[in-house]
């Protein structure tokens, strides 16, 4: 179901102060070899139904280039698996200095009464200098070369660019060009500052980001995505809400952990 990818698109807008990374330490305080993880749970009537985790790690490529590796995992919990079973993994590798995407891998495994069965692995290798990406579908012999507009990112590399890198001003619109191996799309996000209750921190001042988008799993009907992050130096993403054609889902931050 495409709502997992829409959730990833939303995670790119988790900062509002203008911040720049340094080679030795980034906005999360990470040094090479360190990482940070965020865990979110979605509930219905108090019952956990979906788990979303996000991990960011600093490291080096096989060629020794400094990189970030961002991993996201969406998993349905026992309570809804007969309706919707999902176990999807997403991994993006980007350059540390520029946040230019190098590779994006999607491992999709889902089915159920409310979802069409999908099981595939796509690997996207980006060539930013030539505005193209090589799409490799596991099980298919031939790879596809796809030309993209300049400044196109995969969902997680956009997250790295705006959260770890340049940031963006409050109360401005931002247009994101995204390609996830299935569809190219432009999304416009708008921001607003407001108080919000969070499961982990209680009531906090937060920035709400909102965008309208279509969901291919629901015949391209439109829905809304909203993200709240704390309006402080930490800029912690605390809530993600999806208004889908069949109902709403809210992911609440449960824990933040440092990895070494």
LINDAJO-V546617 format. One record per pair of residues at least 4 apart in sequence whose C-alpha atoms are under 8 Angstrom apart, sorted by sequence separation. I is the first residue (numbers start at 1). GAP is how many residues later the second one is. D is the distance in whole Angstrom. If there is no record, write none. Layout:
BEGIN
i-><I:I>
gap-><GAP:GAP>
d-><D:D>
END
This chain:
BEGIN
i-><2:3:4:5:6:7:8:21:22:25:26:30:43:44:60:61:76:77:80:81:94:95:111:112:127:128:136:148:153:154:155:156:157:158:159:160:161:162:163:179:180:197:198:215:216:230:231:243:244:21:25:26:30:43:44:60:61:76:80:81:94:95:110:111:112:127:128:153:159:160:161:162:179:197:198:215:216:230:243:244:20:21:25:30:42:43:60:61:94:95:110:111:126:127:136:137:161:162:178:179:197:198:214:215:229:230:242:243:20:24:25:41:42:43:59:60:94:95:110:111:126:127:136:177:178:196:197:214:215:229:230:241:242:19:24:28:41:42:58:59:60:76:77:93:94:109:110:125:126:135:136:177:178:195:196:214:215:229:230:241:242:41:42:58:59:76:92:93:94:109:110:124:125:134:135:177:178:195:196:213:214:228:229:241:41:58:59:75:76:92:93:108:109:124:125:134:135:176:177:195:196:212:213:227:228:229:240:241:40:41:57:58:75:76:92:93:108:109:124:134:135:175:176:194:195:212:213:227:228:239:240:39:40:56:57:74:75:92:107:108:123:124:133:134:175:176:193:194:212:213:227:228:239:240:39:40:56:57:74:75:91:92:107:108:122:123:132:133:175:193:194:211:212:227:239:39:56:73:74:90:91:106:107:122:123:132:133:174:175:193:194:210:211:226:227:238:239:38:39:55:56:73:74:90:91:106:107:122:132:133:173:174:192:193:210:211:225:226:238:37:38:54:55:73:90:105:106:121:122:131:132:173:174:191:192:210:225:226:237:37:38:54:55:72:73:89:90:105:106:120:121:131:173:191:192:209:210:225:37:54:71:72:88:89:105:120:131:158:172:173:191:208:209:224:225:36:37:53:54:71:72:88:89:104:105:131:171:172:190:191:208:209:223:224:35:36:52:53:71:88:103:104:158:171:189:190:207:208:223:224:35:36:52:53:70:71:87:88:103:104:170:171:189:190:207:208:223:35:51:52:69:70:87:88:103:128:170:189:206:207:222:223:34:35:51:52:69:70:86:87:102:103:155:188:206:207:222:33:34:50:51:69:86:102:152:153:154:155:187:188:206:207:221:33:34:50:51:68:69:85:86:101:102:152:153:154:155:187:205:206:32:33:50:51:67:68:84:85:151:152:153:154:187:204:205:30:31:32:49:50:67:68:84:85:101:152:218:30:49:67:68:84:100:48:49:66:67:83:84:215:49:65:66:82:83:84:48:49:66:81:82:83:84:47:83:58:193:200:198:198:135:104:101:100:101:199:200:198:199:200:198:199:200:101:100:124:99:99:122:99:100:92:99:94:98:8:92:93:91:92:94:99:4:23:23:22:21:71:70:70:70:115:1:1:1:28:27:26:27:12:21:12:20:21:11:14:19:20:21:9:12:13:19:20:8:9:12:15:19:20:8:11:12:14:15:18:19:9:12:13:14:18:5:9:12:13:17:18:8:12:16:17:18:15:16:17:15:16:17:16:9:5:13:52:51:28:43:42:43:42:43:42:41:42:40:41:3:40:41:2:14:40:41:2:3:13:14:15:39:40:1:2:10:14:16:38:39:40:1:10:11:17:38:39:10:38:39:7:38:6:16:37:38:15:36:37:14:36:37:14:36:37:14:35:36:34:35:34:35:11:34:33:10:7:7:3>
gap-><4:4:4:4:4:4:4:4:4:4:4:4:4:4:4:4:4:4:4:4:4:4:4:4:4:4:4:4:4:4:4:4:4:4:4:4:4:4:4:4:4:4:4:4:4:4:4:4:4:5:5:5:5:5:5:5:5:5:5:5:5:5:5:5:5:5:5:5:5:5:5:5:5:5:5:5:5:5:5:5:6:6:6:6:6:6:6:6:6:6:6:6:6:6:6:6:6:6:6:6:6:6:6:6:6:6:6:6:7:7:7:7:7:7:7:7:7:7:7:7:7:7:7:7:7:7:7:7:7:7:7:7:7:8:8:8:8:8:8:8:8:8:8:8:8:8:8:8:8:8:8:8:8:8:8:8:8:8:8:8:8:9:9:9:9:9:9:9:9:9:9:9:9:9:9:9:9:9:9:9:9:9:9:9:10:10:10:10:10:10:10:10:10:10:10:10:10:10:10:10:10:10:10:10:10:10:10:10:11:11:11:11:11:11:11:11:11:11:11:11:11:11:11:11:11:11:11:11:11:11:11:12:12:12:12:12:12:12:12:12:12:12:12:12:12:12:12:12:12:12:12:12:12:12:13:13:13:13:13:13:13:13:13:13:13:13:13:13:13:13:13:13:13:13:13:14:14:14:14:14:14:14:14:14:14:14:14:14:14:14:14:14:14:14:14:14:14:15:15:15:15:15:15:15:15:15:15:15:15:15:15:15:15:15:15:15:15:15:15:16:16:16:16:16:16:16:16:16:16:16:16:16:16:16:16:16:16:16:16:17:17:17:17:17:17:17:17:17:17:17:17:17:17:17:17:17:17:17:18:18:18:18:18:18:18:18:18:18:18:18:18:18:18:18:18:19:19:19:19:19:19:19:19:19:19:19:19:19:19:19:19:19:19:19:20:20:20:20:20:20:20:20:20:20:20:20:20:20:20:20:21:21:21:21:21:21:21:21:21:21:21:21:21:21:21:21:21:22:22:22:22:22:22:22:22:22:22:22:22:22:22:22:23:23:23:23:23:23:23:23:23:23:23:23:23:23:23:24:24:24:24:24:24:24:24:24:24:24:24:24:24:24:24:25:25:25:25:25:25:25:25:25:25:25:25:25:25:25:25:25:26:26:26:26:26:26:26:26:26:26:26:26:26:26:26:27:27:27:27:27:27:27:27:27:27:27:27:28:28:28:28:28:28:29:29:29:29:29:29:29:30:30:30:30:30:30:31:31:31:31:31:31:31:32:32:38:38:38:40:41:46:50:52:53:53:53:53:54:54:54:55:55:55:56:57:57:58:59:59:61:61:62:62:63:63:64:64:64:65:65:66:66:70:73:74:75:76:85:86:87:90:102:109:114:115:136:137:138:138:143:143:144:144:144:145:145:145:145:145:146:146:146:146:146:147:147:147:147:147:147:148:148:148:148:148:148:148:149:149:149:149:149:150:150:150:150:150:150:151:151:151:151:151:152:152:152:153:153:153:154:169:175:196:199:200:206:206:207:207:208:208:209:210:210:211:211:212:212:212:213:213:213:213:214:214:214:214:214:214:214:215:215:215:215:215:215:215:215:216:216:216:216:216:216:217:217:217:218:218:219:219:219:219:220:220:220:221:221:221:222:222:222:223:223:223:224:224:225:225:226:226:227:230:233:235:239>
d-><6:6:6:6:6:7:7:7:6:5:6:6:5:7:5:5:7:6:6:4:8:5:5:7:6:6:8:7:6:6:7:6:6:6:6:5:5:6:6:6:7:8:5:7:4:7:6:6:6:5:5:7:6:4:7:5:7:6:7:8:5:5:7:6:7:5:8:6:8:7:6:5:4:5:6:5:7:5:4:8:8:6:5:8:6:5:4:6:5:7:8:4:6:6:8:7:8:7:6:7:4:7:5:6:6:5:5:7:8:6:8:6:6:7:6:5:4:7:6:6:4:8:5:7:5:5:6:5:6:5:7:7:5:7:7:8:7:5:8:5:8:7:8:6:5:8:5:5:7:6:7:6:6:7:6:4:7:4:7:6:6:6:6:6:6:6:7:6:7:6:7:6:5:7:5:5:8:6:6:5:6:6:5:4:5:5:7:8:5:8:5:7:4:6:7:6:6:5:7:4:6:7:6:7:6:7:6:6:6:6:6:6:5:7:6:7:5:7:5:5:7:6:5:6:6:6:6:8:5:7:5:7:5:7:5:7:5:4:8:5:6:6:6:6:5:6:7:5:4:8:6:7:6:7:6:6:6:6:6:7:6:6:6:6:7:5:7:5:4:6:6:6:6:5:5:5:5:7:5:7:5:8:5:6:7:5:7:6:7:4:7:7:5:6:6:6:6:6:7:6:7:6:7:6:7:6:7:5:4:7:7:5:6:6:6:7:7:5:5:7:5:7:5:5:5:7:5:6:6:6:5:6:7:7:5:4:6:7:7:6:6:6:6:6:6:6:6:6:7:8:6:5:5:5:7:5:7:5:4:5:7:5:8:5:5:7:6:8:6:7:4:7:5:6:6:6:6:6:7:6:6:6:7:6:6:6:7:7:5:6:6:6:7:5:7:5:7:5:4:5:7:5:8:5:6:5:8:4:5:7:5:7:6:7:6:7:7:6:6:7:6:6:5:7:5:7:5:4:8:5:7:5:5:7:5:8:7:5:6:6:8:6:6:6:6:7:6:7:6:6:6:6:6:6:5:6:7:7:6:7:5:5:4:5:8:6:5:7:7:8:4:6:7:5:8:6:6:6:7:5:7:6:7:5:5:5:7:8:6:5:5:5:4:7:7:5:7:5:7:6:6:5:7:7:6:8:7:5:6:5:6:6:6:6:8:7:7:7:5:5:6:4:7:7:7:6:5:5:6:8:6:8:6:6:5:6:7:6:8:7:7:6:6:8:8:8:8:8:6:7:7:7:6:8:7:7:7:7:7:6:8:7:7:6:7:7:7:8:7:6:8:8:5:6:8:8:6:7:8:6:8:8:7:8:7:8:7:8:7:8:8:8:8:6:8:7:6:7:8:7:7:7:8:6:8:8:8:5:8:5:6:7:6:5:6:7:3:7:5:8:6:6:7:7:5:6:6:8:8:6:6:5:7:8:6:7:6:6:8:6:5:6:7:6:5:6:7:5:8:6:8:8:7:8:8:8:8:7:7:5:8:4:5:6:6:5:7:5:7:6:8:4:7:6:8:8:8:7:6:5:8:6:7:6:8:7:6:7:6:7:7:8:8:5:7:6:7:8:5:8:8:6:7:6:7:5:6:6:6:7:4:7:6:6:5:8:5:6:6:8:5:6:8:7:8:8>
END
